[in-house]
Amino acid sequence: MTNDAAPPRSHQAPGGEPAARGTTRLRGRQAQAAHNDELILQAAREVFLADPTAPISAVAERAGVGIGALYHRYASKEDLLRTLCRNGQEIYLTEIKQALNSGEEPWAAWTGFLRRIVAANTHGLTVRLAGLFVPSGEQLSLAEEMRSLSIELFERARGTGLLRDDVTFLDVEFLLEFLAGVKLGDASRTAELRQRHLAVIIDGLRSGQHTALPGQPPTWAEQTERWITH
């Protein structure tokens, strides 16, 4: 039995002529490739944040794609880690720019920014993966932009007088890194606990009566040393 129905509109060119079959197949492959890439990146995030030393085959298994499909998109585990880190950098920059341009009172803008990046786990995607790959020149530029804008927002918060005067920008950065390591129960429970613990940290950052901090604050040399692969 033959089918004499007209081709679906999605298979027709703007002038009413059927589109070339090769074009339709290409679009289908592109859609599948994009879908596979989403699966791979989500799986890589889950696998490597749980165990940065896990093999790349664990990502393919978690994503439900063949190892060949993964290597077609990412040449190596390092390439995949680099992409994850860049994604984290882009999220961080989006949030810091939003905070700086929000028009909110500086303390509210800063603490709101902290809550959002903890929710997005940007520190899990960046510093937790430090030393496992060689950052690209572009990533180093993004890191410098992150540092510059973050310090600007931090200093605005300090200017309100609400921030204790013995805390540095890097003190806060390392506290956020600690929060990225909080894991208990499922993803929803982990996110809830991170926000709970962040609330404790924010209260501890407020000026007023407090215990003097022991030792010296972390330095930029200590911070950047971790990005050197060994």
RATARA-V875711 format. One record per residue. D_LAST is the distance of its C-alpha to the last C-alpha in whole Angstrom. Layout:
d_last=[D_LAST	D_LAST]
//
This chain:
d_last=[67	66	64	66	64	62	59	57	56	53	53	56	55	56	60	60	59	57	53	52	51	47	47	47	45	42	42	42	39	37	38	37	34	33	34	31	29	30	30	26	25	27	26	22	22	24	22	18	20	21	18	15	14	17	18	19	23	23	23	26	28	28	29	32	31	30	27	28	29	25	24	27	26	22	20	17	16	13	17	18	16	16	20	20	18	20	23	22	22	26	27	26	28	31	32	31	33	36	36	36	39	41	43	43	43	40	39	40	38	35	35	36	33	31	33	32	28	28	31	28	25	23	21	20	19	17	15	15	13	11	7	8	9	10	13	16	18	21	19	18	22	22	20	22	25	24	24	27	29	28	29	32	33	32	34	37	37	37	40	42	42	41	37	37	36	33	31	28	27	23	25	26	23	22	25	25	21	23	25	23	22	26	27	31	33	33	32	35	35	31	32	35	33	31	34	35	33	32	36	36	33	35	38	36	35	38	40	43	43	40	38	36	32	31	28	26	25	21	20	19	16	15	15	13	11	9	9	6	4	0]
//
